[in-house]
Amino acid sequence: MTERRLIRVFPDYGHEWPLWGNSTATHDYAYAMSPSDYGLSSKLTDRIRAWYDFWVEHQDFDRDWDSPEDGIHWIAEGKDIAASIRAQVKEFADVRLEVGEG
């Protein structure tokens, strides 16, 4: 039986995409991943890019969000993006969004 992959979704400074893979007993996957590694659609890839770029532009590690509304909007969009990823990879992977609550 093939082991399911886990796609973790969270931003991190210095990385191009907020997608992270995992290694399993039978496969050694790279840790920092891109949408093309999972065969995600171009529309979803564009949404992930916009979501990540919004985080880079409006969230600061030391100061938090530019406004509480920015954080709330970003979390909601992240939940929707994770659901969309889940729908596109349901045959081979599980998806876990790992972000705070705004």
DRENPAVEX-999655 format. One record per atom (N, C-alpha, C): x, y, z; chain; residue number from 1; residue in one letter; atom name. Coordinates in steps of 0.2 Angstrom, whole numbers, plus 5000, padded with zeros to 4 digits. Example, Ala and Ser with C-alpha at 12.3 -4.5 7.8 and 13.67 -1.06 7.14 Angstrom:
<nodes>
[[5066,4972,5039],"A",1,"A","N"]
[[5062,4978,5039],"A",1,"A","CA"]
[[5066,4984,5039],"A",1,"A","C"]
[[5064,4989,5035],"A",2,"S","N"]
[[5068,4995,5036],"A",2,"S","CA"]
[[5064,5000,5039],"A",2,"S","C"]
</nodes>
This chain:
<nodes>
[[5004,4994,5000],"A",1,"M","N"]
[[5000,5000,5000],"A",1,"M","CA"]
[[5004,5006,5000],"A",1,"M","C"]
[[5003,5011,4996],"A",2,"T","N"]
[[5007,5017,4995],"A",2,"T","CA"]
[[5005,5022,5001],"A",2,"T","C"]
[[5010,5025,5004],"A",3,"E","N"]
[[5009,5029,5010],"A",3,"E","CA"]
[[5007,5036,5007],"A",3,"E","C"]
[[5002,5039,5011],"A",4,"R","N"]
[[5000,5045,5009],"A",4,"R","CA"]
[[5005,5051,5010],"A",4,"R","C"]
[[5005,5056,5006],"A",5,"R","N"]
[[5009,5061,5008],"A",5,"R","CA"]
[[5006,5066,5012],"A",5,"R","C"]
[[5009,5071,5015],"A",6,"L","N"]
[[5006,5076,5019],"A",6,"L","CA"]
[[5009,5082,5016],"A",6,"L","C"]
[[5005,5087,5015],"A",7,"I","N"]
[[5007,5094,5012],"A",7,"I","CA"]
[[5005,5098,5018],"A",7,"I","C"]
[[5010,5101,5021],"A",8,"R","N"]
[[5009,5107,5026],"A",8,"R","CA"]
[[5009,5113,5023],"A",8,"R","C"]
[[5005,5118,5025],"A",9,"V","N"]
[[5004,5124,5021],"A",9,"V","CA"]
[[5005,5130,5027],"A",9,"V","C"]
[[5010,5133,5026],"A",10,"F","N"]
[[5012,5139,5030],"A",10,"F","CA"]
[[5018,5143,5027],"A",10,"F","C"]
[[5018,5150,5028],"A",11,"P","N"]
[[5023,5154,5025],"A",11,"P","CA"]
[[5029,5153,5030],"A",11,"P","C"]
[[5035,5155,5027],"A",12,"D","N"]
[[5041,5155,5031],"A",12,"D","CA"]
[[5046,5160,5027],"A",12,"D","C"]
[[5049,5165,5030],"A",13,"Y","N"]
[[5053,5169,5027],"A",13,"Y","CA"]
[[5059,5166,5023],"A",13,"Y","C"]
[[5060,5168,5017],"A",14,"G","N"]
[[5066,5165,5014],"A",14,"G","CA"]
[[5064,5160,5009],"A",14,"G","C"]
[[5058,5158,5009],"A",15,"H","N"]
[[5056,5152,5005],"A",15,"H","CA"]
[[5051,5155,4999],"A",15,"H","C"]
[[5051,5152,4993],"A",16,"E","N"]
[[5047,5154,4988],"A",16,"E","CA"]
[[5040,5153,4989],"A",16,"E","C"]
[[5038,5147,4991],"A",17,"W","N"]
[[5031,5145,4992],"A",17,"W","CA"]
[[5030,5142,4999],"A",17,"W","C"]
[[5023,5143,5001],"A",18,"P","N"]
[[5021,5141,5008],"A",18,"P","CA"]
[[5019,5134,5008],"A",18,"P","C"]
[[5022,5129,5004],"A",19,"L","N"]
[[5021,5122,5004],"A",19,"L","CA"]
[[5027,5118,5006],"A",19,"L","C"]
[[5025,5113,5010],"A",20,"W","N"]
[[5030,5109,5013],"A",20,"W","CA"]
[[5029,5102,5013],"A",20,"W","C"]
[[5033,5098,5010],"A",21,"G","N"]
[[5032,5091,5010],"A",21,"G","CA"]
[[5035,5087,5016],"A",21,"G","C"]
[[5034,5080,5015],"A",22,"N","N"]
[[5037,5076,5021],"A",22,"N","CA"]
[[5040,5070,5018],"A",22,"N","C"]
[[5044,5067,5021],"A",23,"S","N"]
[[5047,5060,5019],"A",23,"S","CA"]
[[5043,5055,5022],"A",23,"S","C"]
[[5043,5049,5019],"A",24,"T","N"]
[[5039,5043,5021],"A",24,"T","CA"]
[[5044,5038,5022],"A",24,"T","C"]
[[5042,5032,5024],"A",25,"A","N"]
[[5047,5026,5024],"A",25,"A","CA"]
[[5049,5024,5017],"A",25,"A","C"]
[[5045,5025,5012],"A",26,"T","N"]
[[5046,5023,5006],"A",26,"T","CA"]
[[5048,5028,5001],"A",26,"T","C"]
[[5047,5034,5002],"A",27,"H","N"]
[[5049,5040,4998],"A",27,"H","CA"]
[[5053,5045,5002],"A",27,"H","C"]
[[5058,5048,4999],"A",28,"D","N"]
[[5061,5054,5002],"A",28,"D","CA"]
[[5060,5060,4998],"A",28,"D","C"]
[[5055,5064,5000],"A",29,"Y","N"]
[[5053,5070,4996],"A",29,"Y","CA"]
[[5056,5076,4999],"A",29,"Y","C"]
[[5057,5081,4995],"A",30,"A","N"]
[[5060,5087,4997],"A",30,"A","CA"]
[[5056,5091,5002],"A",30,"A","C"]
[[5059,5095,5006],"A",31,"Y","N"]
[[5055,5098,5011],"A",31,"Y","CA"]
[[5051,5104,5008],"A",31,"Y","C"]
[[5055,5109,5006],"A",32,"A","N"]
[[5052,5115,5003],"A",32,"A","CA"]
[[5049,5113,4996],"A",32,"A","C"]
[[5043,5114,4995],"A",33,"M","N"]
[[5039,5112,4988],"A",33,"M","CA"]
[[5036,5117,4985],"A",33,"M","C"]
[[5034,5116,4979],"A",34,"S","N"]
[[5031,5121,4974],"A",34,"S","CA"]
[[5024,5118,4972],"A",34,"S","C"]
[[5020,5122,4970],"A",35,"P","N"]
[[5013,5120,4967],"A",35,"P","CA"]
[[5014,5115,4961],"A",35,"P","C"]
[[5019,5115,4957],"A",36,"S","N"]
[[5021,5111,4952],"A",36,"S","CA"]
[[5023,5104,4954],"A",36,"S","C"]
[[5026,5103,4960],"A",37,"D","N"]
[[5027,5097,4963],"A",37,"D","CA"]
[[5021,5093,4964],"A",37,"D","C"]
[[5015,5096,4965],"A",38,"Y","N"]
[[5009,5092,4967],"A",38,"Y","CA"]
[[5004,5093,4961],"A",38,"Y","C"]
[[5006,5096,4955],"A",39,"G","N"]
[[5002,5096,4950],"A",39,"G","CA"]
[[4996,5101,4951],"A",39,"G","C"]
[[4997,5106,4955],"A",40,"L","N"]
[[4991,5110,4956],"A",40,"L","CA"]
[[4990,5115,4950],"A",40,"L","C"]
[[4983,5117,4949],"A",41,"S","N"]
[[4981,5120,4944],"A",41,"S","CA"]
[[4984,5127,4944],"A",41,"S","C"]
[[4985,5131,4938],"A",42,"S","N"]
[[4988,5137,4937],"A",42,"S","CA"]
[[4983,5142,4941],"A",42,"S","C"]
[[4977,5141,4941],"A",43,"K","N"]
[[4972,5146,4945],"A",43,"K","CA"]
[[4974,5145,4953],"A",43,"K","C"]
[[4975,5139,4955],"A",44,"L","N"]
[[4976,5139,4962],"A",44,"L","CA"]
[[4983,5141,4964],"A",44,"L","C"]
[[4988,5140,4959],"A",45,"T","N"]
[[4995,5142,4960],"A",45,"T","CA"]
[[4995,5150,4961],"A",45,"T","C"]
[[4991,5153,4957],"A",46,"D","N"]
[[4990,5161,4957],"A",46,"D","CA"]
[[4988,5163,4964],"A",46,"D","C"]
[[4983,5159,4966],"A",47,"R","N"]
[[4980,5161,4973],"A",47,"R","CA"]
[[4985,5160,4978],"A",47,"R","C"]
[[4988,5154,4978],"A",48,"I","N"]
[[4994,5153,4983],"A",48,"I","CA"]
[[4999,5159,4983],"A",48,"I","C"]
[[5001,5161,4977],"A",49,"R","N"]
[[5006,5166,4976],"A",49,"R","CA"]
[[5003,5173,4979],"A",49,"R","C"]
[[4997,5174,4978],"A",50,"A","N"]
[[4994,5181,4980],"A",50,"A","CA"]
[[4994,5180,4988],"A",50,"A","C"]
[[4992,5174,4991],"A",51,"W","N"]
[[4991,5173,4998],"A",51,"W","CA"]
[[4998,5174,5001],"A",51,"W","C"]
[[5003,5171,4999],"A",52,"Y","N"]
[[5009,5172,5001],"A",52,"Y","CA"]
[[5012,5179,5001],"A",52,"Y","C"]
[[5011,5182,4995],"A",53,"D","N"]
[[5014,5189,4994],"A",53,"D","CA"]
[[5010,5194,4999],"A",53,"D","C"]
[[5004,5192,5000],"A",54,"F","N"]
[[5000,5197,5005],"A",54,"F","CA"]
[[5003,5196,5012],"A",54,"F","C"]
[[5005,5190,5014],"A",55,"W","N"]
[[5008,5189,5020],"A",55,"W","CA"]
[[5015,5193,5021],"A",55,"W","C"]
[[5019,5192,5016],"A",56,"V","N"]
[[5025,5195,5015],"A",56,"V","CA"]
[[5024,5203,5016],"A",56,"V","C"]
[[5019,5206,5013],"A",57,"E","N"]
[[5018,5213,5013],"A",57,"E","CA"]
[[5015,5216,5019],"A",57,"E","C"]
[[5011,5212,5022],"A",58,"H","N"]
[[5007,5215,5028],"A",58,"H","CA"]
[[5008,5212,5035],"A",58,"H","C"]
[[5012,5207,5035],"A",59,"Q","N"]
[[5014,5204,5042],"A",59,"Q","CA"]
[[5021,5205,5043],"A",59,"Q","C"]
[[5022,5206,5049],"A",60,"D","N"]
[[5029,5207,5051],"A",60,"D","CA"]
[[5030,5203,5058],"A",60,"D","C"]
[[5036,5199,5058],"A",61,"F","N"]
[[5037,5195,5063],"A",61,"F","CA"]
[[5037,5198,5070],"A",61,"F","C"]
[[5040,5204,5070],"A",62,"D","N"]
[[5040,5208,5077],"A",62,"D","CA"]
[[5034,5212,5078],"A",62,"D","C"]
[[5030,5214,5073],"A",63,"R","N"]
[[5025,5219,5074],"A",63,"R","CA"]
[[5018,5216,5073],"A",63,"R","C"]
[[5018,5210,5070],"A",64,"D","N"]
[[5011,5207,5069],"A",64,"D","CA"]
[[5009,5210,5062],"A",64,"D","C"]
[[5002,5210,5061],"A",65,"W","N"]
[[4999,5212,5055],"A",65,"W","CA"]
[[4998,5219,5055],"A",65,"W","C"]
[[4998,5222,5049],"A",66,"D","N"]
[[4997,5229,5048],"A",66,"D","CA"]
[[4990,5231,5051],"A",66,"D","C"]
[[4985,5227,5051],"A",67,"S","N"]
[[4979,5228,5054],"A",67,"S","CA"]
[[4976,5221,5056],"A",67,"S","C"]
[[4972,5221,5062],"A",68,"P","N"]
[[4969,5215,5063],"A",68,"P","CA"]
[[4965,5212,5058],"A",68,"P","C"]
[[4961,5216,5054],"A",69,"E","N"]
[[4957,5214,5048],"A",69,"E","CA"]
[[4962,5210,5043],"A",69,"E","C"]
[[4968,5213,5042],"A",70,"D","N"]
[[4972,5209,5037],"A",70,"D","CA"]
[[4973,5202,5039],"A",70,"D","C"]
[[4975,5201,5046],"A",71,"G","N"]
[[4976,5194,5048],"A",71,"G","CA"]
[[4970,5190,5048],"A",71,"G","C"]
[[4964,5193,5049],"A",72,"I","N"]
[[4958,5189,5049],"A",72,"I","CA"]
[[4956,5187,5041],"A",72,"I","C"]
[[4957,5192,5037],"A",73,"H","N"]
[[4956,5190,5030],"A",73,"H","CA"]
[[4961,5185,5027],"A",73,"H","C"]
[[4967,5185,5029],"A",74,"W","N"]
[[4973,5181,5027],"A",74,"W","CA"]
[[4971,5174,5030],"A",74,"W","C"]
[[4969,5173,5036],"A",75,"I","N"]
[[4968,5166,5039],"A",75,"I","CA"]
[[4962,5163,5035],"A",75,"I","C"]
[[4956,5167,5033],"A",76,"A","N"]
[[4951,5165,5030],"A",76,"A","CA"]
[[4953,5162,5023],"A",76,"A","C"]
[[4957,5166,5019],"A",77,"E","N"]
[[4959,5164,5013],"A",77,"E","CA"]
[[4963,5158,5013],"A",77,"E","C"]
[[4968,5158,5018],"A",78,"G","N"]
[[4972,5152,5019],"A",78,"G","CA"]
[[4968,5145,5020],"A",78,"G","C"]
[[4962,5146,5024],"A",79,"K","N"]
[[4958,5140,5025],"A",79,"K","CA"]
[[4955,5138,5018],"A",79,"K","C"]
[[4952,5143,5014],"A",80,"D","N"]
[[4949,5141,5008],"A",80,"D","CA"]
[[4955,5138,5003],"A",80,"D","C"]
[[4961,5141,5003],"A",81,"I","N"]
[[4966,5138,4999],"A",81,"I","CA"]
[[4968,5131,5001],"A",81,"I","C"]
[[4968,5130,5007],"A",82,"A","N"]
[[4970,5123,5009],"A",82,"A","CA"]
[[4964,5118,5007],"A",82,"A","C"]
[[4958,5120,5007],"A",83,"A","N"]
[[4953,5116,5005],"A",83,"A","CA"]
[[4953,5115,4997],"A",83,"A","C"]
[[4955,5120,4994],"A",84,"S","N"]
[[4956,5119,4986],"A",84,"S","CA"]
[[4962,5114,4985],"A",84,"S","C"]
[[4967,5115,4989],"A",85,"I","N"]
[[4973,5110,4988],"A",85,"I","CA"]
[[4971,5103,4989],"A",85,"I","C"]
[[4967,5103,4995],"A",86,"R","N"]
[[4965,5096,4997],"A",86,"R","CA"]
[[4961,5093,4991],"A",86,"R","C"]
[[4956,5097,4988],"A",87,"A","N"]
[[4952,5094,4983],"A",87,"A","CA"]
[[4957,5092,4977],"A",87,"A","C"]
[[4962,5095,4975],"A",88,"Q","N"]
[[4966,5093,4970],"A",88,"Q","CA"]
[[4971,5088,4971],"A",88,"Q","C"]
[[4973,5086,4977],"A",89,"V","N"]
[[4978,5081,4979],"A",89,"V","CA"]
[[4974,5075,4983],"A",89,"V","C"]
[[4968,5075,4983],"A",90,"K","N"]
[[4965,5070,4987],"A",90,"K","CA"]
[[4966,5063,4986],"A",90,"K","C"]
[[4969,5061,4980],"A",91,"E","N"]
[[4971,5054,4978],"A",91,"E","CA"]
[[4977,5052,4981],"A",91,"E","C"]
[[4982,5057,4983],"A",92,"F","N"]
[[4988,5055,4985],"A",92,"F","CA"]
[[4991,5058,4992],"A",92,"F","C"]
[[4987,5063,4994],"A",93,"A","N"]
[[4990,5067,5000],"A",93,"A","CA"]
[[4984,5070,5004],"A",93,"A","C"]
[[4986,5072,5010],"A",94,"D","N"]
[[4982,5075,5015],"A",94,"D","CA"]
[[4985,5082,5015],"A",94,"D","C"]
[[4981,5087,5018],"A",95,"V","N"]
[[4984,5094,5018],"A",95,"V","CA"]
[[4982,5096,5025],"A",95,"V","C"]
[[4987,5100,5028],"A",96,"R","N"]
[[4986,5103,5034],"A",96,"R","CA"]
[[4989,5110,5034],"A",96,"R","C"]
[[4984,5115,5036],"A",97,"L","N"]
[[4986,5122,5036],"A",97,"L","CA"]
[[4988,5123,5043],"A",97,"L","C"]
[[4994,5126,5043],"A",98,"E","N"]
[[4998,5127,5050],"A",98,"E","CA"]
[[4999,5135,5051],"A",98,"E","C"]
[[4994,5138,5052],"A",99,"V","N"]
[[4994,5146,5053],"A",99,"V","CA"]
[[4990,5147,5059],"A",99,"V","C"]
[[4992,5153,5062],"A",100,"G","N"]
[[4988,5155,5068],"A",100,"G","CA"]
[[4981,5157,5066],"A",100,"G","C"]
[[4978,5160,5071],"A",101,"E","N"]
[[4971,5162,5070],"A",101,"E","CA"]
[[4970,5170,5069],"A",101,"E","C"]
[[4975,5173,5065],"A",102,"G","N"]
[[4974,5180,5064],"A",102,"G","CA"]
[[4978,5184,5069],"A",102,"G","C"]
</nodes>
